[in-house]
Amino acid sequence: MPKLADNPLLTTSNLPYQLPPFADINESHFRPAFEFAMAEHAAEIAAIVDSSEPPTWENTVEALERAGRTLSRVSSVFFNLDGTDSSDELNDIAAEITPKLSAHTDAIYQNAPLYQRIRQVSAPEGDAEGQRLHEYLLRAFRRRGADLSASDKAELSSLNERLSVLAEQFGRNLLASTKELAVGFEEAELEGFSPARVESAAADARALGRTGFVIPLELPTVQAAQTDLVSAQARAKLYAASQRRGVGTNDEVLLEMVRLRARRAQLLGYRTHADYVIEEETAGTAEAARKLLFDLAPAAAVNAAGEYKLISDIADGPVTGADWPYWESQLRARDYALDEETLRQYFPLNQVLRDGVFYAANRLYGITVIPREDLQAYGPDIDVWEVLDANGEGIGLFITDYYGRPSKRGGAWMSSFVEQSHLLGTKPVIINVMGVTKPADGSQALLTLDEVTTLFHEFGHALHGLLSDVRYPTFAGTSVPRDYVEFPSQINENWALDAAVVRNYARHVETGEVIPDQLLAAIEAAKLFGQGFGTSEYLAAAIIDLAWHSLTPEQADAITSIADFEQSALQEAGLVVDHLKPRYQSTYFNHVFGGGYAAGYYSYLWAEALDADGFGWFTEQGATGPGASVDAARAAGQRFRDLILSRGASRDYNQAFEELRGRAKDVTPLLKRRGLDGVAS
């Protein structure tokens, strides 16, 4: 075991922006670092509580905000690496440390003298952010059990510890089954793949120690390769494997989580876990979230059924869920002259990133993103960038980790290594992660349109973290409700196909030709086609999530069949579509059972209502479209930055949106975008 003095996690990094010294960190550092950091944090809390001085804002709330910096640093490095480069050793550490972290956190929120000191102080006059922090802390302590009896506090801590173990176990089981179920193929079965994509499948097989060709599984039910594979048998193999993930390993895990979450909510005075969670979201109540989903579900199902009939009419045989994406692609090519492989040629990864994502951010917010080749991340193909403001001042660092690998969990996400805070004097270090297939021949990855959109989406989250401008770390960046955090990221998606942006980056990988107007017109014309399927599969997952977490303890105890429960929830909502599965089924619904979206998966749609209406504001400002001026884009971007991106959780979210838009949100633009015009809001 290394000496604590030699542990690079236990001292503030002297690299720019406190970038972790990844080259100096190894797995043996984490256990002692966690133990030291938790003990240090506990001592810092004890110093606040045991102070002989009367409680003040500075010696209580600001001291609490300053406390735990070492633990925050250790946790950010560990959990980021556990998501991007998991190993047996990291899994073992996570299993050991997660319940300890849960108990440590509970000890803080259940500390009666600390709670009492917080109640006795108030923020300085005129400190609106401080006043909001004070209200937040009082509410957070109550919601974490500060007012419970001693016996109830003990039960709550036990529930939290067990739930933390189960969440970690769910993710570990899912990663293991995802790797195990990666689908093997003969080369002849890969008809429809480009030569480079075939070679990547061979490389994926080698990486897993297998022969032949392998397609790793992505996080959702439908796999991107189903769009390209000509063989119905190959598509069926992939689709079936996707739905077997977690079956047999995560069944009892998720059922126990549902029961324990229901009991915890009851213990804290709420009817269900959904009521507990959504009280803190912008939706306000579980019923409001449920109404949004149930209002849209029947119309989405009708649209999806109509789309299924259209693709069935052109198919060469029966169309199953495995075939739906392929024939949808064929119909797009026939009716809209939109060929997925042709599109990819205009979307090389580096070009989209530099000349699209970064260009749009410069156009809107005046920021510049430059490579920092002198700084090292945690592995190959992972780049470090510095983000500069319009005046040349450094804002923070941005790390990009875009290629998939067997050790990386599926999906795409944003996270942070360092968060912005004026109190702490820190600037952000933000990371975006994706799972793009790396070409085995060394060429640039060519992205699908969905991957292009995801690149812009995740950078929207990154902007939320990078442009944060708050005093207190609790409120920094993306530390906002789930149904608001997706608003900036979804707003940023709109720039992917904005006329002024897309022509700057969408250039043919071989000829350099700018994407033709007719291809852009085809994308626009095809926008509504496929919305029935896309909306329905999303709504199905959100409905299942909300159904699980709307159970009382007694109802949760009675559930024995996951499949029956899912089917019943969809039938109640009027969302049963032949050959269409939810985007995520329960045993591989990592957002909900391995991540932080329990009772919150509805939030993507809730935030999309803000996005669809909010982007209308950009259009009204003259910031979008072929005639948009740089000045108009910059002025609109600055206002969005000032009101939304920079404020984190430091102000009321609905007020911020209404100040931007000049009124409360209108769901009509969302309904139009989704092809659901006429549905009641």
C-alpha positions as CSV (number, residue, x, y, z in Angstrom):
1,M,0.0,0.0,0.0
2,P,1.4,3.4,-0.9
3,K,2.1,5.9,1.9
4,L,-0.6,8.6,2.3
5,A,2.1,11.3,1.6
6,D,2.7,9.7,-1.8
7,N,-0.9,9.5,-2.7
8,P,-1.6,11.9,-5.6
9,L,-5.3,12.0,-4.8
10,L,-4.8,13.6,-1.4
11,T,-3.3,16.8,-2.5
12,T,-4.7,19.5,-4.7
13,S,-3.3,19.1,-8.2
14,N,-0.8,21.7,-9.4
15,L,-1.7,21.1,-13.0
16,P,-3.7,23.8,-14.8
17,Y,-7.3,24.1,-13.4
18,Q,-6.4,21.3,-10.9
19,L,-6.6,18.7,-13.7
20,P,-6.0,15.3,-11.9
21,P,-2.5,14.0,-12.4
22,F,-3.8,10.8,-14.1
23,A,-0.3,9.5,-15.0
24,D,0.5,9.3,-11.3
25,I,-2.8,7.7,-10.2
26,N,-3.2,3.9,-10.0
27,E,-5.9,1.6,-8.5
28,S,-3.9,1.1,-5.3
29,H,-4.4,4.8,-4.4
30,F,-8.2,4.7,-4.1
31,R,-8.9,2.7,-1.0
32,P,-6.6,4.6,1.3
33,A,-7.6,7.9,-0.3
34,F,-11.3,7.3,0.4
35,E,-10.6,6.3,4.0
36,F,-8.5,9.4,4.6
37,A,-10.9,11.7,2.8
38,M,-13.9,10.5,4.7
39,A,-12.1,10.8,8.0
40,E,-10.9,14.3,7.1
41,H,-14.5,15.4,6.1
42,A,-15.9,14.0,9.3
43,A,-13.3,16.0,11.3
44,E,-14.2,19.2,9.3
45,I,-17.9,18.6,10.2
46,A,-17.0,18.1,13.9
47,A,-15.0,21.3,13.9
48,I,-18.1,23.2,12.7
49,V,-20.3,21.6,15.3
50,D,-17.8,21.8,18.2
51,S,-16.9,25.5,17.6
52,S,-17.2,27.6,20.7
53,E,-18.2,30.5,18.5
54,P,-21.8,31.3,18.0
55,P,-23.0,30.1,14.6
56,T,-22.6,32.5,11.8
57,W,-23.0,32.2,8.0
58,E,-19.2,32.0,7.6
59,N,-18.4,29.5,10.3
60,T,-21.4,27.3,9.5
61,V,-22.8,27.4,6.0
62,E,-19.6,28.5,4.2
63,A,-17.5,26.2,6.3
64,L,-19.9,23.3,5.3
65,E,-19.5,24.3,1.6
66,R,-15.7,24.3,2.0
67,A,-15.6,20.9,3.8
68,G,-15.1,17.6,2.0
69,R,-12.9,19.0,-0.9
70,T,-10.6,16.0,-0.7
71,L,-13.4,13.5,-0.7
72,S,-15.0,15.3,-3.6
73,R,-11.7,15.1,-5.6
74,V,-11.2,11.4,-4.8
75,S,-14.8,10.5,-5.7
76,S,-14.8,12.5,-9.0
77,V,-11.7,10.7,-10.2
78,F,-12.8,7.3,-9.0
79,F,-16.3,7.2,-10.3
80,N,-15.4,8.8,-13.6
81,L,-12.8,6.2,-14.2
82,D,-15.1,3.4,-13.0
83,G,-17.5,4.5,-15.7
84,T,-15.0,4.8,-18.6
85,D,-12.4,2.2,-17.7
86,S,-14.0,-0.3,-15.4
87,S,-11.9,-3.3,-14.1
88,D,-12.4,-6.1,-11.6
89,E,-10.3,-4.1,-9.1
90,L,-12.3,-0.9,-9.5
91,N,-15.5,-2.9,-9.3
92,D,-14.4,-4.4,-6.0
93,I,-13.5,-1.0,-4.6
94,A,-16.9,0.4,-5.7
95,A,-18.7,-2.5,-4.0
96,E,-16.7,-1.8,-0.8
97,I,-16.7,2.0,-0.7
98,T,-20.2,2.8,-1.9
99,P,-22.1,1.8,1.3
100,K,-19.4,3.5,3.3
101,L,-20.0,6.7,1.4
102,S,-23.7,6.4,1.9
103,A,-23.2,6.0,5.7
104,H,-20.8,8.9,5.7
105,T,-23.4,11.2,3.9
106,D,-26.2,10.1,6.2
107,A,-24.1,10.9,9.3
108,I,-23.8,14.5,8.0
109,Y,-27.5,15.0,7.2
110,Q,-28.6,13.3,10.4
111,N,-26.2,15.4,12.6
112,A,-28.7,17.2,14.8
113,P,-26.2,19.9,16.2
114,L,-25.1,20.7,12.6
115,Y,-28.8,21.0,11.5
116,Q,-29.5,23.3,14.5
117,R,-26.6,25.6,13.6
118,I,-27.8,25.9,10.0
119,R,-31.3,26.8,11.3
120,Q,-29.9,29.5,13.5
121,V,-28.0,31.5,10.7
122,S,-29.1,33.5,7.8
123,A,-27.4,34.6,4.6
124,P,-25.9,38.1,4.4
125,E,-28.2,40.9,3.4
126,G,-28.5,41.1,-0.3
127,D,-27.0,37.7,-0.9
128,A,-29.8,36.1,-3.0
129,E,-27.7,33.1,-3.8
130,G,-26.9,32.6,-0.2
131,Q,-30.5,32.9,0.8
132,R,-31.4,30.3,-1.8
133,L,-28.6,28.0,-0.4
134,H,-30.0,28.4,3.1
135,E,-33.5,27.3,2.0
136,Y,-32.0,24.5,0.0
137,L,-29.9,23.2,3.0
138,L,-32.9,23.2,5.4
139,R,-35.0,21.3,2.9
140,A,-32.2,18.9,2.1
141,F,-31.6,18.0,5.7
142,R,-35.3,17.5,6.2
143,R,-35.5,15.3,3.1
144,R,-32.5,13.3,4.3
145,G,-34.0,12.5,7.7
146,A,-32.8,15.2,10.0
147,D,-36.2,15.4,11.7
148,L,-36.7,11.7,12.2
149,S,-36.4,9.8,15.5
150,A,-33.2,8.0,16.3
151,S,-34.7,4.6,15.4
152,D,-36.1,5.9,12.1
153,K,-32.7,7.5,11.3
154,A,-31.1,4.2,11.8
155,E,-33.5,2.5,9.5
156,L,-33.1,5.2,6.9
157,S,-29.3,4.8,7.0
158,S,-29.7,1.1,6.6
159,L,-32.0,1.6,3.5
160,N,-29.6,4.1,1.9
161,E,-26.6,1.8,2.4
162,R,-28.4,-1.2,0.9
163,L,-29.7,0.9,-2.0
164,S,-26.2,2.2,-2.8
165,V,-24.9,-1.4,-2.9
166,L,-27.7,-2.5,-5.1
167,A,-27.3,0.4,-7.6
168,E,-23.6,-0.4,-7.9
169,Q,-24.4,-4.1,-8.3
170,F,-27.0,-3.3,-11.0
171,G,-24.5,-1.4,-13.0
172,R,-21.8,-4.0,-12.6
173,N,-24.1,-6.8,-13.6
174,L,-25.2,-4.8,-16.6
175,L,-21.7,-4.1,-17.8
176,A,-20.8,-7.8,-17.4
177,S,-23.8,-9.1,-19.3
178,T,-23.3,-6.4,-22.0
179,K,-19.8,-7.6,-22.6
180,E,-20.8,-11.3,-22.4
181,L,-23.7,-10.8,-24.9
182,A,-21.7,-8.9,-27.5
183,V,-22.9,-10.6,-30.7
184,G,-20.7,-12.7,-32.8
185,F,-21.2,-12.9,-36.6
186,E,-19.8,-14.4,-39.7
187,E,-18.5,-11.9,-42.2
188,A,-21.3,-12.7,-44.7
189,E,-23.9,-11.7,-42.0
190,L,-22.5,-8.1,-42.0
191,E,-23.7,-7.2,-45.4
192,G,-24.7,-3.5,-45.3
193,F,-21.6,-2.6,-43.3
194,S,-18.8,-0.6,-45.0
195,P,-15.4,-2.3,-45.2
196,A,-14.1,0.0,-42.3
197,R,-17.1,-1.0,-40.2
198,V,-16.5,-4.7,-40.9
199,E,-12.9,-4.3,-39.8
200,S,-14.0,-2.5,-36.7
201,A,-16.2,-5.6,-35.9
202,A,-13.1,-7.8,-36.3
203,A,-11.2,-5.4,-33.9
204,D,-14.0,-5.6,-31.4
205,A,-13.8,-9.4,-31.5
206,R,-10.1,-9.3,-30.8
207,A,-10.5,-6.8,-28.0
208,L,-12.9,-9.3,-26.3
209,G,-10.5,-12.3,-27.0
210,R,-12.9,-13.8,-29.5
211,T,-12.5,-14.8,-33.2
212,G,-14.5,-13.6,-36.2
213,F,-16.6,-10.5,-35.9
214,V,-18.4,-8.9,-33.0
215,I,-20.9,-6.1,-32.6
216,P,-20.8,-4.8,-29.0
217,L,-24.2,-3.9,-27.5
218,E,-25.2,-0.2,-27.0
219,L,-27.3,1.0,-24.1
220,P,-30.8,1.2,-25.7
221,T,-33.0,-1.7,-26.8
222,V,-32.7,-0.9,-30.5
223,Q,-29.1,-1.1,-31.7
224,A,-27.7,1.3,-34.3
225,A,-26.5,-1.6,-36.5
226,Q,-30.1,-2.7,-37.0
227,T,-30.4,0.2,-39.4
228,D,-27.6,-1.1,-41.7
229,L,-27.6,-4.9,-41.5
230,V,-29.3,-6.4,-44.6
231,S,-29.7,-9.8,-43.1
232,A,-33.0,-10.2,-41.1
233,Q,-31.3,-13.0,-39.2
234,A,-28.4,-10.8,-38.2
235,R,-30.7,-8.1,-37.1
236,A,-32.7,-10.5,-35.0
237,K,-29.6,-11.9,-33.3
238,L,-28.6,-8.4,-32.2
239,Y,-32.0,-7.3,-31.1
240,A,-32.6,-10.4,-29.1
241,A,-29.2,-10.2,-27.3
242,S,-29.9,-6.6,-26.4
243,Q,-33.1,-7.6,-24.5
244,R,-31.3,-10.4,-22.6
245,R,-29.1,-8.0,-20.7
246,G,-29.4,-8.2,-17.0
247,V,-32.0,-11.0,-17.2
248,G,-31.3,-13.4,-14.4
249,T,-28.8,-11.1,-12.7
250,N,-30.7,-7.9,-12.3
251,D,-34.2,-9.1,-11.7
252,E,-34.0,-9.5,-8.0
253,V,-31.7,-6.5,-7.7
254,L,-34.2,-4.1,-9.2
255,L,-37.2,-5.6,-7.4
256,E,-35.4,-5.1,-4.1
257,M,-34.5,-1.5,-5.1
258,V,-38.2,-0.7,-5.9
259,R,-39.3,-2.1,-2.5
260,L,-36.6,-0.3,-0.5
261,R,-37.2,3.0,-2.4
262,A,-40.9,2.7,-1.6
263,R,-40.2,2.1,2.1
264,R,-37.7,5.0,2.3
265,A,-40.3,7.4,0.8
266,Q,-42.9,6.2,3.3
267,L,-40.4,6.7,6.2
268,L,-39.7,10.2,5.1
269,G,-43.4,11.1,4.9
270,Y,-44.2,10.6,1.2
271,R,-46.7,8.2,-0.4
272,T,-44.2,6.9,-3.0
273,H,-40.7,7.4,-4.3
274,A,-42.0,9.3,-7.2
275,D,-43.7,11.8,-4.9
276,Y,-40.4,12.1,-3.0
277,V,-38.2,12.7,-6.0
278,I,-40.5,15.0,-8.1
279,E,-41.2,17.3,-5.2
280,E,-37.7,18.8,-6.0
281,E,-38.1,18.8,-9.8
282,T,-39.6,21.6,-11.8
283,A,-42.6,19.4,-12.5
284,G,-43.5,19.7,-8.8
285,T,-45.6,16.6,-8.5
286,A,-45.6,13.1,-9.7
287,E,-49.1,13.6,-11.1
288,A,-47.9,16.5,-13.3
289,A,-45.2,14.2,-14.8
290,R,-47.7,11.4,-15.2
291,K,-50.2,13.6,-17.0
292,L,-47.6,14.7,-19.5
293,L,-46.7,11.1,-20.4
294,F,-50.3,9.8,-20.4
295,D,-51.6,12.7,-22.5
296,L,-49.1,12.0,-25.2
297,A,-49.0,8.2,-25.2
298,P,-52.2,7.4,-27.2
299,A,-51.4,9.8,-30.0
300,A,-47.7,8.6,-30.1
301,A,-48.9,5.0,-30.3
302,V,-51.2,5.9,-33.2
303,N,-48.4,7.6,-35.1
304,A,-46.1,4.6,-34.5
305,A,-48.7,2.2,-35.8
306,G,-49.1,4.3,-38.9
307,E,-45.3,4.3,-39.5
308,Y,-45.3,0.5,-39.0
309,K,-47.9,0.1,-41.8
310,L,-45.8,2.3,-44.1
311,I,-42.6,0.3,-43.6
312,S,-44.5,-3.0,-43.8
313,D,-45.8,-2.0,-47.3
314,I,-42.2,-1.8,-48.7
315,A,-40.7,-4.7,-46.7
316,D,-39.9,-8.1,-48.4
317,G,-41.5,-10.0,-45.6
318,P,-42.9,-9.7,-42.1
319,V,-41.4,-6.8,-40.1
320,T,-40.5,-7.4,-36.5
321,G,-39.0,-5.0,-33.9
322,A,-35.6,-6.2,-35.1
323,D,-36.4,-5.1,-38.6
324,W,-38.2,-1.8,-38.0
325,P,-35.1,0.4,-38.0
326,Y,-33.8,-1.1,-41.3
327,W,-37.0,-0.7,-43.2
328,E,-37.5,2.8,-41.7
329,S,-34.1,3.6,-43.2
330,Q,-35.1,2.1,-46.5
331,L,-38.3,4.2,-46.6
332,R,-36.3,7.3,-45.8
333,A,-34.0,6.6,-48.7
334,R,-37.0,6.0,-51.1
335,D,-39.3,8.8,-50.1
336,Y,-36.9,11.4,-48.9
337,A,-33.7,10.5,-50.8
338,L,-32.0,10.2,-47.4
339,D,-29.4,7.5,-47.2
340,E,-27.7,6.9,-43.9
341,E,-24.4,5.9,-45.4
342,T,-24.3,8.9,-47.7
343,L,-25.0,11.2,-44.7
344,R,-22.1,9.7,-42.7
345,Q,-19.6,10.8,-45.3
346,Y,-20.3,14.4,-44.3
347,F,-19.9,13.9,-40.6
348,P,-16.3,13.0,-39.7
349,L,-16.0,13.1,-35.9
350,N,-13.1,15.6,-35.6
351,Q,-14.7,17.9,-38.2
352,V,-18.1,17.9,-36.5
353,L,-16.5,18.6,-33.1
354,R,-14.1,21.4,-34.1
355,D,-16.1,23.1,-37.0
356,G,-19.5,22.3,-35.7
357,V,-19.8,21.9,-31.9
358,F,-17.0,24.3,-31.0
359,Y,-17.9,26.7,-33.9
360,A,-21.5,27.0,-32.7
361,A,-20.3,27.7,-29.1
362,N,-18.0,30.5,-30.4
363,R,-20.7,32.0,-32.5
364,L,-23.2,32.1,-29.6
365,Y,-21.0,32.6,-26.5
366,G,-17.8,34.0,-27.8
367,I,-15.7,31.1,-26.3
368,T,-12.8,29.4,-28.0
369,V,-11.8,25.8,-27.5
370,I,-8.1,25.0,-28.1
371,P,-6.2,21.7,-27.8
372,R,-3.9,21.2,-24.8
373,E,-1.6,18.6,-26.1
374,D,0.7,19.3,-23.1
375,L,-1.9,17.9,-20.7
376,Q,-2.6,14.2,-20.3
377,A,-5.9,12.5,-19.7
378,Y,-6.3,8.9,-18.5
379,G,-5.7,7.0,-21.7
380,P,-5.2,7.0,-25.5
381,D,-7.7,8.7,-27.8
382,I,-8.8,11.0,-25.0
383,D,-8.1,14.7,-25.6
384,V,-7.8,17.7,-23.3
385,W,-8.9,21.1,-24.4
386,E,-8.8,24.5,-22.8
387,V,-11.8,26.8,-23.1
388,L,-11.2,30.5,-23.4
389,D,-13.6,33.4,-23.0
390,A,-14.0,36.1,-25.5
391,N,-11.5,38.2,-23.6
392,G,-8.9,35.4,-23.7
393,E,-9.4,34.5,-20.1
394,G,-9.3,30.8,-19.3
395,I,-12.7,29.4,-18.3
396,G,-11.8,25.7,-17.7
397,L,-10.7,22.4,-19.3
398,F,-12.8,20.1,-21.4
399,I,-12.0,16.4,-21.9
400,T,-13.3,14.3,-24.8
401,D,-13.5,10.5,-24.6
402,Y,-15.6,9.5,-27.6
403,Y,-14.6,6.0,-28.6
404,G,-16.2,2.8,-27.2
405,R,-14.2,0.1,-25.6
406,P,-15.1,-3.1,-23.6
407,S,-14.3,-1.4,-20.2
408,K,-16.6,1.5,-20.8
409,R,-20.3,1.5,-19.8
410,G,-22.7,2.1,-22.6
411,G,-24.3,5.4,-23.4
412,A,-23.2,9.0,-23.5
413,W,-22.8,11.4,-20.6
414,M,-21.2,14.5,-19.2
415,S,-19.4,14.6,-15.9
416,S,-16.9,16.8,-14.0
417,F,-13.6,16.4,-12.3
418,V,-13.6,19.9,-10.8
419,E,-16.6,22.2,-10.4
420,Q,-16.7,26.0,-10.7
421,S,-17.0,28.0,-7.4
422,H,-16.0,31.5,-6.5
423,L,-16.0,30.5,-2.8
424,L,-13.4,27.8,-3.5
425,G,-11.6,29.7,-6.3
426,T,-12.0,26.8,-8.7
427,K,-12.7,26.6,-12.4
428,P,-14.4,23.7,-14.1
429,V,-12.8,20.5,-15.6
430,I,-15.6,18.9,-17.6
431,I,-15.7,15.6,-19.5
432,N,-17.9,14.3,-22.4
433,V,-18.1,10.6,-23.0
434,M,-19.6,8.6,-25.9
435,G,-19.3,5.1,-27.3
436,V,-18.5,5.8,-31.0
437,T,-17.1,2.8,-32.9
438,K,-13.4,3.5,-33.6
439,P,-12.3,2.6,-37.1
440,A,-9.8,-0.1,-37.0
441,D,-7.9,1.3,-40.1
442,G,-7.0,4.5,-38.3
443,S,-9.4,6.6,-40.4
444,Q,-11.7,9.2,-38.8
445,A,-15.0,7.9,-37.4
446,L,-17.9,8.8,-39.6
447,L,-20.9,9.7,-37.4
448,T,-24.6,8.9,-37.9
449,L,-27.0,11.8,-37.7
450,D,-28.0,10.6,-34.3
451,E,-24.4,10.6,-33.1
452,V,-24.0,14.1,-34.4
453,T,-27.0,15.2,-32.4
454,T,-25.6,13.4,-29.3
455,L,-22.2,15.2,-29.7
456,F,-24.1,18.6,-29.6
457,H,-26.3,17.4,-26.8
458,E,-23.5,16.3,-24.5
459,F,-21.6,19.6,-25.2
460,G,-24.7,21.4,-24.1
461,H,-24.3,19.7,-20.7
462,A,-20.6,20.7,-20.9
463,L,-21.5,24.3,-21.5
464,H,-23.7,24.2,-18.5
465,G,-20.7,23.2,-16.4
466,L,-18.1,25.3,-18.1
467,L,-20.0,28.6,-18.1
468,S,-21.2,28.2,-14.5
469,D,-20.7,31.5,-12.6
470,V,-21.8,30.9,-9.0
471,R,-20.3,31.3,-5.5
472,Y,-21.4,28.2,-3.8
473,P,-20.3,24.7,-5.1
474,T,-23.7,23.2,-4.2
475,F,-25.2,25.3,-7.0
476,A,-22.5,24.8,-9.7
477,G,-23.2,23.9,-13.3
478,T,-25.5,20.9,-13.8
479,S,-26.5,20.6,-10.1
480,V,-30.1,21.3,-11.0
481,P,-33.3,19.1,-11.2
482,R,-33.3,16.3,-13.7
483,D,-36.2,17.8,-15.6
484,Y,-34.2,21.1,-16.0
485,V,-30.7,19.8,-16.6
486,E,-31.7,18.5,-20.0
487,F,-32.9,21.9,-21.1
488,P,-29.5,23.4,-22.0
489,S,-28.3,20.2,-23.6
490,Q,-31.4,19.8,-25.8
491,I,-31.3,23.5,-26.8
492,N,-27.7,22.9,-28.0
493,E,-28.9,20.0,-30.2
494,N,-30.7,22.5,-32.4
495,W,-27.5,24.0,-33.6
496,A,-26.5,20.7,-35.2
497,L,-28.6,21.4,-38.3
498,D,-28.8,25.2,-38.1
499,A,-28.0,26.6,-41.5
500,A,-25.2,28.8,-40.4
501,V,-23.5,25.9,-38.4
502,V,-24.1,22.8,-40.5
503,R,-22.5,24.2,-43.6
504,N,-19.4,25.0,-41.6
505,Y,-18.8,21.5,-40.6
506,A,-20.7,19.1,-42.8
507,R,-18.1,18.5,-45.6
508,H,-17.5,15.3,-47.5
509,V,-14.7,13.3,-45.9
510,E,-13.0,12.7,-49.2
511,T,-13.8,15.7,-51.4
512,G,-14.4,18.4,-48.9
513,E,-17.7,19.3,-50.6
514,V,-20.2,21.1,-48.4
515,I,-23.3,19.1,-47.7
516,P,-25.7,19.7,-50.6
517,D,-28.8,21.7,-50.1
518,Q,-31.0,18.9,-51.3
519,L,-29.6,16.6,-48.6
520,L,-30.3,19.1,-45.9
521,A,-33.8,19.6,-47.4
522,A,-34.3,15.8,-47.3
523,I,-33.3,15.8,-43.6
524,E,-35.8,18.5,-42.9
525,A,-38.5,16.8,-44.9
526,A,-38.0,13.5,-43.1
527,K,-38.0,15.1,-39.6
528,L,-41.5,14.0,-38.7
529,F,-41.2,10.5,-40.1
530,G,-40.0,8.2,-37.3
531,Q,-41.3,10.5,-34.5
532,G,-44.1,8.0,-33.8
533,F,-41.5,5.3,-33.1
534,G,-39.1,7.5,-31.3
535,T,-41.7,9.1,-29.1
536,S,-43.4,5.8,-28.3
537,E,-40.2,4.0,-27.3
538,Y,-39.1,6.9,-25.1
539,L,-42.6,7.3,-23.5
540,A,-42.7,3.6,-22.8
541,A,-39.5,3.7,-20.9
542,A,-40.5,6.8,-19.0
543,I,-43.9,5.3,-18.1
544,I,-42.3,2.1,-16.8
545,D,-39.9,4.2,-14.7
546,L,-42.7,6.2,-13.2
547,A,-44.8,3.1,-12.7
548,W,-42.1,1.3,-10.7
549,H,-41.6,4.4,-8.5
550,S,-45.3,5.1,-8.0
551,L,-45.8,1.9,-5.9
552,T,-46.5,2.0,-2.2
553,P,-44.5,-0.5,-0.1
554,E,-47.4,-2.9,0.0
555,Q,-47.8,-2.7,-3.8
556,A,-44.1,-3.2,-4.4
557,D,-44.1,-6.3,-2.2
558,A,-46.7,-7.9,-4.4
559,I,-44.8,-7.6,-7.7
560,T,-43.4,-11.0,-8.9
561,S,-43.1,-10.7,-12.7
562,I,-41.2,-7.8,-14.2
563,A,-42.5,-8.5,-17.7
564,D,-46.1,-8.5,-16.5
565,F,-45.6,-5.3,-14.6
566,E,-44.1,-3.5,-17.6
567,Q,-46.9,-4.7,-19.9
568,S,-49.6,-3.6,-17.4
569,A,-48.0,-0.1,-17.1
570,L,-48.0,0.4,-20.8
571,Q,-51.5,-0.9,-21.3
572,E,-52.8,1.6,-18.6
573,A,-51.2,4.4,-20.5
574,G,-52.5,3.3,-23.9
575,L,-49.1,2.6,-25.3
576,V,-49.0,-0.9,-26.6
577,V,-47.6,-1.0,-30.1
578,D,-46.9,-4.3,-31.9
579,H,-43.2,-4.9,-32.5
580,L,-42.1,-1.9,-30.5
581,K,-40.2,-2.2,-27.2
582,P,-39.4,0.5,-24.7
583,R,-36.1,2.2,-25.2
584,Y,-35.0,0.5,-22.0
585,Q,-36.5,-2.5,-20.3
586,S,-36.1,-2.8,-16.6
587,T,-33.2,-5.2,-16.3
588,Y,-31.0,-2.9,-18.4
589,F,-32.5,0.5,-17.4
590,N,-29.3,1.9,-16.1
591,H,-30.6,5.5,-15.9
592,V,-33.1,4.4,-13.3
593,F,-31.5,1.5,-11.4
594,G,-27.8,2.3,-11.8
595,G,-27.9,6.0,-12.2
596,G,-29.7,9.1,-10.8
597,Y,-32.9,9.1,-13.0
598,A,-35.2,7.0,-10.8
599,A,-38.7,8.5,-11.2
600,G,-37.1,11.1,-13.4
601,Y,-36.8,9.6,-16.9
602,Y,-39.8,11.7,-17.9
603,S,-37.5,14.7,-17.6
604,Y,-36.2,14.5,-21.1
605,L,-39.7,15.2,-22.5
606,W,-40.4,17.8,-19.8
607,A,-37.1,19.6,-20.7
608,E,-37.9,19.2,-24.4
609,A,-41.0,21.4,-23.9
610,L,-38.6,24.1,-22.6
611,D,-36.2,23.4,-25.5
612,A,-38.8,23.6,-28.3
613,D,-40.3,26.8,-26.9
614,G,-36.9,28.2,-25.9
615,F,-35.4,27.7,-29.3
616,G,-38.3,29.6,-30.8
617,W,-37.0,32.5,-28.8
618,F,-33.6,32.2,-30.5
619,T,-35.4,32.2,-33.8
620,E,-37.3,35.3,-32.9
621,Q,-34.0,37.0,-32.0
622,G,-32.7,36.4,-35.5
623,A,-30.1,34.0,-34.2
624,T,-31.0,31.0,-36.4
625,G,-31.3,30.2,-40.0
626,P,-29.3,31.1,-43.1
627,G,-29.8,34.8,-42.7
628,A,-28.8,34.9,-39.0
629,S,-26.1,37.5,-38.2
630,V,-23.2,36.8,-35.9
631,D,-24.2,39.8,-33.8
632,A,-27.7,38.5,-33.3
633,A,-26.5,35.1,-32.5
634,R,-23.9,36.5,-30.0
635,A,-26.5,38.7,-28.3
636,A,-29.0,35.9,-27.9
637,G,-26.3,33.5,-26.7
638,Q,-25.1,36.0,-24.1
639,R,-28.6,36.4,-22.7
640,F,-29.0,32.6,-22.6
641,R,-25.6,32.3,-20.9
642,D,-26.5,35.0,-18.4
643,L,-30.0,33.7,-17.5
644,I,-29.6,29.9,-17.8
645,L,-26.1,28.5,-18.3
646,S,-24.2,30.6,-15.8
647,R,-26.7,30.4,-13.0
648,G,-26.7,26.7,-12.2
649,A,-29.1,26.1,-9.3
650,S,-28.7,29.6,-7.8
651,R,-32.1,30.9,-8.9
652,D,-35.6,29.7,-9.5
653,Y,-35.7,27.7,-12.7
654,N,-39.2,28.6,-13.9
655,Q,-38.5,32.3,-13.3
656,A,-35.3,32.0,-15.3
657,F,-37.1,30.5,-18.2
658,E,-39.9,33.1,-18.0
659,E,-37.4,35.9,-18.0
660,L,-35.7,34.5,-21.1
661,R,-39.0,33.8,-23.0
662,G,-41.1,36.7,-21.6
663,R,-43.8,34.3,-20.5
664,A,-44.4,30.8,-19.1
665,K,-43.5,27.8,-21.3
666,D,-45.9,26.8,-24.1
667,V,-46.0,23.0,-25.1
668,T,-47.3,23.7,-28.6
669,P,-43.9,23.8,-30.2
670,L,-43.1,20.4,-28.6
671,L,-46.3,18.9,-29.9
672,K,-45.6,20.2,-33.4
673,R,-42.0,18.9,-33.3
674,R,-43.2,15.4,-32.3
675,G,-46.0,15.3,-34.8
676,L,-48.6,15.4,-32.0
677,D,-50.4,18.6,-33.0
678,G,-53.9,18.7,-31.5
679,V,-53.0,16.7,-28.4
680,A,-54.2,18.4,-25.2
681,S,-51.4,19.8,-23.1
